[in-house]
């Protein structure tokens, strides 16, 4: 059976692809993932500040000032 230049070229490219796939498969087996022995610890320094703003109606304010002993 006589092989043409095109056929030989296709066979060479196919061989290169096969070699690349074999190399990638070999490298894929080398990857290892392990869990840590200790739990992951995250320290967050968070300051929460809350301000309460209130406004009273003029009549309500006068009423509270007049009856301050009930509060």
Residue frames relative to the residue before (quaternion, step in Angstrom):
aa qw qx qy qz dx dy dz
X 1.0000 0.0000 0.0000 0.0000 0.00 0.00 0.00
X 0.2704 -0.7785 0.5536 0.1197 3.56 -0.79 1.12
X 0.2197 -0.7833 0.5704 0.1134 3.60 -0.88 0.98
X 0.3622 -0.7276 0.5428 0.2117 3.56 -0.93 0.90
X 0.6835 -0.4642 0.3561 0.4366 3.59 -1.29 0.17
X 0.6503 0.5209 -0.3136 0.4554 3.57 0.96 -0.86
X 0.6605 0.5051 -0.3062 0.4635 3.59 0.95 -0.84
X 0.6529 0.5022 -0.3124 0.4733 3.59 1.00 -0.81
X 0.6394 0.5254 -0.3224 0.4595 3.56 1.03 -0.79
X 0.6519 0.5077 -0.3138 0.4677 3.59 0.93 -0.86
X 0.6511 0.5108 -0.3170 0.4634 3.55 1.00 -0.81
X 0.6411 0.5162 -0.3221 0.4677 3.62 1.04 -0.75
X 0.6572 0.4937 -0.3096 0.4780 3.60 0.97 -0.86
X 0.6390 0.5202 -0.3232 0.4654 3.58 0.99 -0.77
X 0.6433 0.5163 -0.3158 0.4688 3.58 1.05 -0.74
X 0.6333 0.5169 -0.3289 0.4728 3.58 1.06 -0.74
X 0.6490 0.5115 -0.3199 0.4635 3.57 0.95 -0.83
X 0.6440 0.5203 -0.3163 0.4630 3.54 0.99 -0.84
X 0.6488 0.5105 -0.3128 0.4697 3.59 1.01 -0.80
X 0.6492 0.5076 -0.3210 0.4667 3.61 0.99 -0.80
X 0.6530 0.5064 -0.3194 0.4639 3.59 0.94 -0.83
X 0.6456 0.5127 -0.3192 0.4674 3.58 0.99 -0.82
X 0.6567 0.5054 -0.3134 0.4638 3.61 0.97 -0.83
X 0.6608 0.5004 -0.3114 0.4648 3.58 0.95 -0.85
X 0.6370 0.5214 -0.3245 0.4660 3.58 1.02 -0.74
X 0.6503 0.5103 -0.3174 0.4648 3.59 0.99 -0.80
X 0.6764 0.4855 -0.2966 0.4677 3.59 0.97 -0.81
X 0.6054 0.5816 -0.3608 0.4063 3.59 1.04 -0.68
X 0.6568 0.5212 -0.3179 0.4427 3.62 1.06 -0.58
X 0.6190 0.5812 -0.3363 0.4073 3.60 1.22 -0.32
X 0.5874 0.5892 -0.3733 0.4105 3.60 1.17 -0.35
X 0.0059 -0.7920 0.6101 -0.0244 3.57 -0.83 1.04
X 0.1339 -0.7679 0.6233 0.0627 3.53 -1.03 0.85
X 0.0385 -0.8011 0.5971 -0.0136 3.55 -0.78 1.07
X 0.4284 -0.6733 0.5334 0.2804 3.54 -1.13 0.64
X 0.5354 -0.6301 0.4443 0.3448 3.60 -1.07 0.62
X 0.5534 -0.6141 0.4517 0.3356 3.58 -1.19 0.58
X 0.7611 0.2961 -0.1576 0.5552 3.57 1.00 -0.85
X 0.5504 -0.5989 0.4440 0.3759 3.60 -1.11 0.50
X 0.5297 -0.6084 0.4847 0.3381 3.54 -1.19 0.58
X 0.1516 -0.7992 0.5796 0.0488 3.56 -0.81 1.02
X 0.0707 -0.7858 0.6143 0.0069 3.55 -0.81 1.05
X 0.1370 -0.7883 0.5976 0.0508 3.56 -0.67 1.13
X 0.0247 -0.7952 0.6055 -0.0203 3.55 -0.71 1.10
X 0.1730 -0.7523 0.6271 0.1046 3.55 -0.88 0.95
X 0.0753 0.8081 -0.5714 0.1219 3.53 -0.25 1.32
X 0.1459 -0.7648 0.6233 0.0726 3.52 -0.91 0.98
X 0.1012 -0.7842 0.6113 0.0332 3.55 -0.75 1.07
X 0.0278 -0.7961 0.6039 -0.0280 3.53 -0.72 1.10
X 0.0816 -0.8042 0.5887 0.0069 3.52 -0.79 1.02
X 0.1036 -0.7749 0.6215 0.0494 3.51 -0.97 0.89
X 0.1896 -0.7674 0.6041 0.1005 3.54 -0.93 0.92
X 0.0767 -0.7860 0.6135 0.0022 3.51 -0.67 1.14
X 0.0259 0.7989 -0.5996 0.0394 3.55 -0.80 0.99
X 0.1347 -0.7601 0.6312 0.0752 3.50 -1.20 0.64
X 0.1938 -0.7820 0.5833 0.1034 3.53 -0.94 0.83
X 0.5402 -0.5813 0.5026 0.3431 3.47 -1.20 0.61
X 0.6429 -0.5579 0.3628 0.3793 3.59 -1.05 0.70
X 0.6720 0.4908 -0.3005 0.4661 3.61 0.88 -0.90
X 0.6537 0.5029 -0.3173 0.4682 3.60 0.97 -0.84
X 0.6385 0.5270 -0.3307 0.4530 3.58 0.99 -0.79
X 0.6535 0.5028 -0.3134 0.4711 3.59 0.94 -0.83
X 0.6426 0.5319 -0.3188 0.4501 3.57 0.99 -0.84
X 0.6637 0.4890 -0.3054 0.4766 3.60 0.96 -0.83
X 0.6469 0.5141 -0.3244 0.4604 3.59 0.99 -0.80
X 0.6721 0.4962 -0.2951 0.4636 3.58 1.00 -0.78
X 0.7769 0.2615 -0.1297 0.5578 3.60 1.08 -0.71
X 0.1105 0.8488 -0.5092 0.0897 3.58 0.92 0.85
X 0.5933 0.5956 -0.3702 0.3952 3.61 1.13 -0.48
X 0.6543 0.5137 -0.3373 0.4408 3.65 1.10 -0.42
X 0.6803 0.4488 -0.2988 0.4965 3.61 1.23 -0.15
